[in-house]
Amino acid sequence: MAKGKGNRVQIILECTNCVRKSVNKKSTGISISRYITQKNRHNTPSRLELRKFCPCCYKHTIHGEIKK
């Protein structure tokens, strides 16, 4: 039988700057910047935050991990 990936888990990173600006994302029509990446569950048990480029803000901002 094939083994699962185990400790590696997929996460979604979302721009924290855009989220603060728009309370109701669906009604504003603003597309929120999101990235999909992987992290090791044992090495990084806390929420991940990375600086990524946000096409909505046109600059590098902090992207935080969100729930799926």
N, C-alpha and C positions, 0 to 999 in steps of 0.2 A: 504494500500500500504506500501511496505517496504521503510524505509528511507535509504538514502545513508550514506556513512561514514562521510561526512561533512568535518571537519577540517583536518582529517588524509589524507595524500597524500604519495604515494610511490616515493622514490627517488633512484638514482643510484650514488654510490660513486666510484670514479676512482682514482687510484694511481697517485699523482702529480709528483712523482719522475720518473716513467716510461714514462709518457707523455712527459716530458722535454727531455729525452734521444732520443726517436724516433719521428721524425717529421711525416713521413708517416708510420703509424702503419701497414697497410696491406702489404706493400712490404717487411718489415723487418722480418715478421713472429713471432714477439714477442707477446705473449698473455698478454694483459694488465689486471692487477688485478682489478676486479670490485666486489662490494658488493651491494645488494639491501636491503633497509631498509625503515622505515616510519618515518615521522616527522609531528608534529602538525603545521599547517599553521599559526595559531594565535600566538603561543608562540615563534616560530622561523621563522620569515618572511625572514631573510637573508639566504644566502647559508651556508650549514652545512659542517664542516670539522672535521673528526675524525681520530685518530691514529689507524690504522688497520695493520694486517700482510699482506705483499705483497709476494707471492710465487716467483715472478720474481726477486725481489731484495734480498730475503731471510732475511728481517728485517722489523721492524715496521716503517711505513712511514705515512705521512699525506695523507688521501684520501679525495678529495673534491667532492662536489655535481656537477653533470653535467646535461645538458638538455637531455630530452628523445628523 
